[in-house]
């Protein structure tokens, strides 16, 4: 039989196919043995599971957490087997808009009997809620948000289940599908009977859900957000007093537009000796009433988002308890002041004053807004004179002798406002400025007052000109030259009479628009540092001899 004969070809191909199958099986075995000799493959399964657990972010819903785990399973057969045999890897269920019901079902099945952390921020159907509740007995953390229709139905269905290990509960019907749904949310009441079903509840957060209770279980954290800032909040002050008196172990209290009336007369102070964070967003009268009502430690972080504060007289009374709080024995030393007063459409959007116990390090490029400040107050001045009134009163209430760092990157103050501010900050030695009109006004005010600094940290998000002309020029490009002229006016005269007074000048140019010449500034500062772009904060240093 010749090689070209059809029968020979078919027979030979079948023989080759068998040989290839044998060789592929041998290659597969060799690859498995080879991979098994790698350092990660000889790890005990328990350690491998801990490593794989670190890939998950329990606070993130993007990318799809199930997709992340599935990709890890595809690395090799060993990882797949270990992951499928590890229920805890599947017990953190976080879903946003892209999360599907089948993903929820898969993770619940693979989580076995492990305690569950469930965060569904976009509950948008009638099926996922009942699916979750079937596992109520092993839910430890539960955060449900999304369409009011489904979130409120979920809350009502909770009454039919026991949650023996649930410690954290968040219900947030924030998405408004229609006006009728909004009305439903405003009438929803969290039933106090549910507390009996959740014996270990420590942290409770409700948004746009009425809280009509007279007492509370021994919570550690309570966050309540009202249905509508424009209407009356759902919680009378007298009721707030009652359940705060029943919760002496609160560590975090957040109230957002929850107090529609003034404090009743003759109410005794409520002691919350464990309170670490007090957050209030409400009209100034209600903020003042609650701050005066509560007796909390000097270490408590106080965050006040006051409404209807348009001039200095509005903020005067609330500053008395704040002044005592910041100066009380045991209060932490505040070192950094952050001022924010952005202009939007030609007017002051708001003015906030924040104090931090940690100073910023310009080399690290730390973002102060990521830290929890010890004190913060937000106001809404109607014009520049009102801004100076409010700012003056707040700064006088602060322990200014310890404030040595100033972050003014988002403070677009005029020169008179900066002169008033600097006069009230006698210990200031390090500032962070944004390259622009507000920063230029700061430099001119400091120059007129003959103020010197040991370090200046500059930031710029101004975009460089597009050489092709495809994009319009950043309007802030015109503010670069005036800013650096003002900075020279601040530094040069003092240098001529006293030598170099500035220890360090740091420039962070995120879009490379400044064309900063280090050599031009080395005669004005002992050290000049320059960093360009958004990469890890690495600077090019230059020290003058």
Legacy VTK file of the C-alpha trace (Angstrom):
# vtk DataFile Version 3.0
C-alpha trace
ASCII
DATASET POLYDATA
POINTS 545 float
0.000 0.000 0.000
1.522 3.289 -1.102
1.752 6.421 1.104
-0.664 8.187 -1.197
-3.343 5.569 -0.779
-6.355 6.929 1.142
-6.443 4.003 3.565
-2.795 4.529 4.484
-3.297 8.264 5.075
-6.252 7.654 7.380
-4.402 4.959 9.314
-1.228 6.993 9.644
-3.103 10.087 10.847
-4.860 8.022 13.496
-1.512 6.656 14.648
0.015 10.154 14.826
-3.004 11.415 16.753
-2.468 8.701 19.388
1.236 9.532 19.653
0.435 13.250 20.019
-2.065 12.485 22.780
0.607 10.488 24.629
3.182 13.251 24.182
0.712 15.976 25.274
-0.114 13.969 28.375
3.582 13.653 29.166
4.132 17.383 28.537
1.216 18.193 30.814
2.669 16.012 33.574
6.100 17.594 33.165
4.641 21.098 33.247
2.719 20.230 36.383
5.836 18.843 38.047
7.840 21.892 36.914
5.254 24.324 38.289
5.038 22.357 41.519
8.721 23.062 42.125
8.185 26.861 42.054
8.257 28.692 45.375
4.586 29.731 45.254
3.459 26.153 44.588
5.135 24.723 47.665
3.373 27.186 49.969
0.872 25.651 52.386
-2.676 26.107 51.126
-3.575 28.251 54.135
-0.856 30.787 53.286
-1.803 30.781 49.599
-5.409 31.568 50.558
-4.244 34.502 52.677
-2.224 35.847 49.742
-5.145 35.491 47.351
-7.448 37.179 49.880
-5.238 40.261 49.683
-6.124 40.687 46.010
-9.713 41.508 46.928
-10.779 44.979 48.002
-13.835 44.532 50.260
-14.822 48.181 49.729
-14.701 48.161 45.921
-17.309 47.058 43.414
-15.148 47.598 40.342
-13.937 45.525 38.720
-16.468 42.782 39.344
-15.100 40.895 42.402
-16.232 37.564 40.999
-14.330 38.282 37.776
-11.168 38.969 39.789
-11.454 35.635 41.594
-12.258 33.780 38.369
-9.129 35.151 36.714
-7.056 33.895 39.637
-8.571 30.447 39.242
-7.326 30.316 35.651
-3.686 30.693 36.685
-3.259 26.963 37.242
-5.131 23.837 38.307
-3.664 23.981 41.823
-4.913 27.518 42.428
-8.329 26.579 41.071
-8.615 23.611 43.438
-7.424 25.611 46.443
-9.789 28.502 45.747
-12.851 26.312 45.250
-12.054 24.602 48.564
-11.745 27.943 50.428
-15.197 29.394 51.260
-13.760 32.534 52.880
-12.409 33.699 49.512
-15.975 33.936 48.210
-17.569 35.385 51.339
-16.896 39.063 50.468
-19.655 39.955 48.038
-19.460 43.511 46.670
-21.635 44.498 43.736
-22.278 47.761 41.907
-24.122 48.543 38.723
-22.315 45.789 36.765
-23.069 43.043 39.308
-25.550 40.420 38.111
-27.847 38.030 39.953
-25.950 34.987 38.689
-22.739 36.373 40.205
-24.484 36.664 43.573
-25.755 33.087 43.351
-22.299 31.723 42.454
-20.526 33.526 45.301
-23.125 32.541 47.879
-22.851 28.894 46.824
-19.047 28.854 46.895
-18.897 30.658 50.259
-20.235 27.568 51.993
-20.897 28.343 55.664
-18.396 31.204 55.986
-19.558 34.490 57.582
-20.647 36.914 54.854
-19.778 40.503 54.024
-22.386 41.704 51.508
-22.339 45.162 49.892
-24.826 45.662 47.067
-24.823 49.357 46.204
-27.255 49.082 43.282
-30.041 46.707 44.293
-32.237 46.994 41.204
-34.504 43.930 41.041
-36.904 41.947 43.180
-34.864 38.731 43.162
-31.499 39.555 44.759
-33.004 40.674 48.082
-34.725 37.351 48.885
-31.612 35.485 47.708
-29.485 37.386 50.222
-31.979 36.945 53.061
-31.907 33.165 52.709
-28.385 33.409 54.186
-29.340 35.812 57.007
-27.946 33.598 59.772
-24.344 33.973 58.496
-24.341 37.648 57.386
-21.881 39.722 59.400
-21.880 42.968 57.383
-24.819 44.041 55.223
-24.921 47.172 53.047
-27.865 47.572 50.678
-28.357 50.586 48.405
-30.102 51.432 45.175
-33.697 51.790 44.076
-35.960 52.832 47.002
-38.608 50.341 45.868
-36.306 47.342 46.307
-34.275 48.591 49.272
-37.381 49.347 51.325
-38.963 46.026 50.352
-35.750 44.362 51.500
-35.959 46.194 54.842
-39.530 45.009 55.395
-38.606 41.412 54.500
-35.796 41.467 57.079
-38.449 41.214 59.789
-39.005 37.551 58.822
-35.401 36.500 59.435
-32.949 36.300 62.304
-29.448 37.783 61.969
-27.523 36.234 64.872
-24.049 37.529 63.844
-24.919 40.756 61.969
-22.874 43.657 63.402
-22.915 46.249 60.574
-26.077 47.338 58.749
-26.362 50.046 56.065
-29.611 50.804 54.199
-29.288 53.503 51.572
-32.207 53.966 49.124
-30.531 56.824 47.305
-31.471 56.274 43.692
-34.654 58.084 42.759
-36.457 56.376 39.904
-39.620 58.479 40.100
-41.400 60.999 42.287
-43.701 58.278 43.635
-40.680 56.261 44.746
-39.301 59.339 46.480
-42.556 59.739 48.418
-42.392 56.090 49.425
-38.872 56.549 50.752
-39.870 59.560 52.824
-42.638 57.568 54.534
-40.475 54.521 55.238
-39.779 53.813 58.900
-37.138 51.441 60.187
-39.137 49.168 62.520
-37.716 49.060 66.034
-38.757 45.380 66.202
-35.871 44.597 63.872
-33.439 45.305 66.687
-34.662 42.135 68.378
-33.742 40.168 65.243
-30.217 41.656 65.220
-28.924 41.070 68.770
-25.266 41.869 67.967
-25.812 45.056 65.942
-23.024 47.597 66.579
-23.032 49.907 63.557
-26.199 51.264 61.937
-26.481 53.655 58.981
-29.822 54.737 57.495
-30.355 57.189 54.637
-33.746 58.717 53.836
-35.458 56.301 56.229
-37.342 57.590 59.257
-35.975 56.554 62.638
-38.860 56.734 65.115
-37.379 55.093 68.170
-37.341 56.004 71.823
-34.381 53.791 72.705
-31.474 52.205 70.924
-29.496 49.007 71.441
-25.917 49.581 72.649
-24.608 50.775 69.268
-21.023 51.816 68.571
-21.796 53.808 65.430
-24.962 55.576 64.293
-25.410 57.447 60.995
-28.752 58.998 60.019
-29.407 60.990 56.859
-32.748 62.759 56.392
-35.092 62.373 53.470
-34.707 65.916 52.140
-32.537 68.877 53.188
-35.275 71.254 52.052
-38.015 69.764 54.229
-38.315 68.900 57.888
-36.026 66.163 59.093
-37.710 63.020 60.369
-36.307 63.194 63.916
-37.638 65.581 66.592
-34.978 66.863 68.964
-36.752 65.369 71.973
-36.620 61.911 70.391
-32.949 62.366 69.533
-32.257 63.155 73.190
-34.078 60.022 74.315
-32.175 57.528 72.235
-28.814 59.238 72.738
-29.375 58.869 76.457
-29.908 55.146 75.878
-26.677 54.795 73.847
-23.823 55.930 76.080
-21.225 53.813 74.251
-21.476 55.506 70.872
-18.115 55.975 69.173
-19.336 57.559 65.931
-22.392 59.787 65.532
-23.308 61.200 62.109
-26.472 63.257 61.676
-27.324 64.744 58.291
-30.268 67.193 58.307
-31.926 65.226 61.095
-32.984 67.917 63.590
-35.919 70.120 62.493
-36.436 71.944 65.793
-34.463 73.682 68.533
-33.401 71.983 71.737
-36.091 71.952 74.428
-35.420 73.889 77.605
-33.996 72.207 80.667
-32.414 69.196 78.965
-29.439 67.843 80.871
-26.158 67.250 79.104
-25.693 63.805 77.552
-22.304 62.221 78.194
-20.776 60.202 75.358
-17.413 59.358 76.848
-16.417 56.979 74.017
-17.252 59.302 71.124
-14.444 59.557 68.548
-16.298 61.224 65.631
-19.178 63.715 65.717
-20.422 64.710 62.254
-23.333 67.118 61.892
-24.728 68.630 58.706
-27.618 70.904 59.554
-28.643 74.507 60.066
-26.337 76.401 62.380
-28.884 76.630 65.207
-29.317 72.854 65.275
-25.567 72.253 65.110
-25.039 74.638 68.003
-27.805 73.048 70.075
-26.440 69.522 69.662
-22.799 70.491 70.306
-23.836 72.243 73.526
-26.041 69.311 74.556
-23.322 66.664 74.271
-20.416 66.108 76.628
-17.673 64.313 74.686
-13.908 63.776 75.103
-11.361 66.379 73.954
-10.045 63.805 71.465
-13.355 63.662 69.562
-13.132 64.625 65.889
-15.673 67.392 65.316
-16.967 67.858 61.758
-19.605 70.555 61.223
-21.210 71.191 57.840
-23.295 74.173 58.836
-26.105 75.541 56.691
-27.297 79.177 56.590
-23.985 80.636 57.833
-23.592 83.765 55.705
-21.776 86.203 58.005
-19.734 86.368 61.199
-22.680 86.793 63.568
-24.111 83.433 62.504
-21.034 81.501 63.592
-20.223 83.404 66.796
-22.183 81.384 69.356
-21.140 77.918 68.176
-17.460 78.877 68.421
-17.632 79.103 72.225
-17.970 75.320 72.814
-15.545 74.693 69.930
-12.920 76.912 71.552
-13.273 74.986 74.821
-13.108 71.648 73.006
-9.877 72.478 71.154
-8.178 73.762 74.316
-9.450 71.196 76.796
-6.873 69.186 78.782
-5.998 66.101 76.776
-6.905 67.632 73.408
-4.464 66.652 70.633
-2.033 69.253 69.342
-3.208 70.551 65.975
-0.410 71.506 63.599
-1.907 71.853 60.126
-4.589 74.245 58.921
-6.391 73.620 55.625
-8.382 76.477 54.099
-10.766 75.977 51.191
-12.703 78.744 49.459
-13.112 77.995 45.744
-14.707 80.482 43.379
-17.415 79.132 41.089
-19.025 81.377 38.483
-17.319 84.397 40.012
-18.557 83.928 43.580
-17.440 82.104 46.728
-18.864 78.575 46.673
-18.137 77.870 50.351
-15.447 78.317 52.960
-14.190 75.439 55.068
-11.583 75.437 57.830
-9.985 72.118 58.839
-7.381 71.320 61.486
-5.140 68.256 61.502
-2.892 66.804 64.154
-0.412 65.644 61.494
1.724 67.980 59.422
2.146 67.443 55.710
5.425 66.325 54.177
5.868 67.838 50.754
8.307 65.122 49.741
5.616 62.498 50.099
2.991 64.609 48.382
0.446 63.603 51.005
-3.147 64.609 50.309
-4.500 66.164 53.467
-8.107 65.625 52.491
-7.511 61.890 52.915
-6.885 62.314 56.627
-9.528 62.638 59.280
-9.122 66.091 60.711
-9.571 66.824 64.386
-11.859 69.751 63.601
-13.695 71.015 60.509
-16.350 73.658 59.939
-17.940 74.560 56.610
-19.713 77.888 55.937
-21.291 79.780 53.041
-20.276 83.475 53.114
-22.283 85.686 50.798
-19.371 87.934 49.774
-15.714 88.791 50.500
-16.378 90.976 53.591
-18.572 88.207 55.073
-15.792 85.715 54.329
-13.311 87.819 56.321
-15.774 88.120 59.220
-16.385 84.382 59.379
-12.749 83.443 58.893
-11.554 85.918 61.513
-13.889 84.546 64.171
-13.023 80.913 63.404
-9.262 81.503 63.409
-9.472 83.336 66.740
-11.151 80.265 68.215
-8.272 77.992 67.145
-5.102 77.417 69.203
-3.034 79.338 66.661
0.292 78.982 68.518
0.510 75.333 67.424
-0.548 75.881 63.801
2.698 75.766 61.848
1.560 74.253 58.522
-0.934 75.816 56.095
-2.491 74.175 53.042
-4.008 76.954 50.938
-4.124 75.209 47.568
-7.901 75.622 47.351
-8.192 79.038 49.018
-8.754 81.743 46.407
-8.576 84.635 48.845
-8.029 88.284 48.048
-4.980 90.143 49.367
-6.895 91.797 52.270
-8.270 88.413 53.336
-4.797 86.884 53.308
-3.362 89.764 55.342
-6.046 89.238 57.980
-5.423 85.476 57.954
-1.648 85.730 58.275
-1.972 88.169 61.174
-3.878 85.460 63.079
-1.316 82.688 62.364
1.848 83.838 64.141
3.560 80.405 64.286
3.204 79.578 60.597
6.425 78.394 58.924
5.419 76.016 56.072
2.812 76.679 53.374
1.412 74.789 50.417
0.132 77.002 47.577
-1.497 76.522 44.210
0.131 78.323 41.308
-2.522 80.873 40.416
-4.256 84.090 41.394
-5.010 82.984 44.971
-1.394 82.003 45.529
-0.172 85.314 44.080
-2.428 87.218 46.476
-0.975 85.180 49.351
2.601 86.026 48.339
1.831 89.725 48.018
0.076 89.797 51.400
2.985 87.979 53.069
5.438 90.358 51.370
3.598 93.439 52.619
3.537 92.002 56.153
7.204 90.937 55.888
6.396 87.343 56.802
9.033 84.694 56.096
8.734 80.913 55.825
11.086 77.962 56.169
9.392 75.944 53.391
7.022 76.623 50.496
5.369 73.783 48.587
3.872 74.681 45.182
1.294 72.661 43.260
0.075 73.160 39.685
-2.605 71.330 37.693
-2.382 73.820 34.836
-2.225 72.079 31.474
0.511 72.936 29.016
-0.375 74.414 25.644
-1.260 71.882 22.968
1.398 72.300 20.237
-1.078 71.097 17.601
-3.753 73.520 18.717
-6.312 70.728 18.939
-7.358 71.804 22.450
-8.061 75.221 23.861
-5.415 76.703 26.127
-5.938 76.391 29.862
-7.128 79.844 31.027
-4.915 79.513 34.110
-1.820 79.661 31.898
-2.064 83.444 32.133
-1.756 83.237 35.942
1.644 81.481 35.988
3.858 84.511 35.336
2.056 86.831 37.807
2.299 84.147 40.495
6.066 83.676 40.189
6.573 87.442 40.055
4.681 87.704 43.355
6.772 84.862 44.816
9.955 86.706 43.861
8.644 89.857 45.514
8.199 87.810 48.675
11.649 86.212 48.650
14.124 88.609 47.008
13.958 91.680 49.296
14.454 89.616 52.430
17.334 87.716 50.823
19.189 90.930 50.039
19.053 92.124 53.628
19.014 88.903 55.640
20.409 86.266 53.285
18.385 83.199 52.319
15.348 82.929 54.575
13.622 80.071 52.711
14.958 76.622 53.558
13.101 74.615 50.900
11.115 75.376 47.760
9.228 72.373 46.354
7.444 72.472 43.008
5.012 69.758 41.856
4.043 70.402 38.219
1.486 67.726 37.310
1.087 68.643 33.603
4.476 70.204 32.891
3.129 73.684 32.129
5.344 75.770 34.426
8.702 75.548 32.608
10.279 75.964 36.017
13.971 76.932 35.964
15.574 75.615 39.138
18.776 77.645 38.717
16.789 80.883 38.802
15.509 80.054 42.312
18.582 78.517 43.894
19.748 81.945 45.039
16.505 82.359 46.996
16.236 78.971 48.752
18.696 76.588 50.388
17.105 73.636 48.588
14.974 73.499 45.438
12.989 70.343 44.605
11.099 69.728 41.368
8.713 66.918 40.404
6.750 66.654 37.159
3.817 64.363 36.377
1.566 62.029 38.338
4.071 59.255 39.003
5.248 58.331 42.480
6.375 61.455 44.259
10.047 61.601 43.361
11.814 64.925 43.262
14.974 66.219 41.701
16.825 68.003 44.457
19.309 70.770 44.258
21.116 72.260 47.226
22.936 75.507 46.795
26.441 75.557 48.201
LINES 1 546
545 0 1 2 3 4 5 6 7 8 9 10 11 12 13 14 15 16 17 18 19 20 21 22 23 24 25 26 27 28 29 30 31 32 33 34 35 36 37 38 39 40 41 42 43 44 45 46 47 48 49 50 51 52 53 54 55 56 57 58 59 60 61 62 63 64 65 66 67 68 69 70 71 72 73 74 75 76 77 78 79 80 81 82 83 84 85 86 87 88 89 90 91 92 93 94 95 96 97 98 99 100 101 102 103 104 105 106 107 108 109 110 111 112 113 114 115 116 117 118 119 120 121 122 123 124 125 126 127 128 129 130 131 132 133 134 135 136 137 138 139 140 141 142 143 144 145 146 147 148 149 150 151 152 153 154 155 156 157 158 159 160 161 162 163 164 165 166 167 168 169 170 171 172 173 174 175 176 177 178 179 180 181 182 183 184 185 186 187 188 189 190 191 192 193 194 195 196 197 198 199 200 201 202 203 204 205 206 207 208 209 210 211 212 213 214 215 216 217 218 219 220 221 222 223 224 225 226 227 228 229 230 231 232 233 234 235 236 237 238 239 240 241 242 243 244 245 246 247 248 249 250 251 252 253 254 255 256 257 258 259 260 261 262 263 264 265 266 267 268 269 270 271 272 273 274 275 276 277 278 279 280 281 282 283 284 285 286 287 288 289 290 291 292 293 294 295 296 297 298 299 300 301 302 303 304 305 306 307 308 309 310 311 312 313 314 315 316 317 318 319 320 321 322 323 324 325 326 327 328 329 330 331 332 333 334 335 336 337 338 339 340 341 342 343 344 345 346 347 348 349 350 351 352 353 354 355 356 357 358 359 360 361 362 363 364 365 366 367 368 369 370 371 372 373 374 375 376 377 378 379 380 381 382 383 384 385 386 387 388 389 390 391 392 393 394 395 396 397 398 399 400 401 402 403 404 405 406 407 408 409 410 411 412 413 414 415 416 417 418 419 420 421 422 423 424 425 426 427 428 429 430 431 432 433 434 435 436 437 438 439 440 441 442 443 444 445 446 447 448 449 450 451 452 453 454 455 456 457 458 459 460 461 462 463 464 465 466 467 468 469 470 471 472 473 474 475 476 477 478 479 480 481 482 483 484 485 486 487 488 489 490 491 492 493 494 495 496 497 498 499 500 501 502 503 504 505 506 507 508 509 510 511 512 513 514 515 516 517 518 519 520 521 522 523 524 525 526 527 528 529 530 531 532 533 534 535 536 537 538 539 540 541 542 543 544
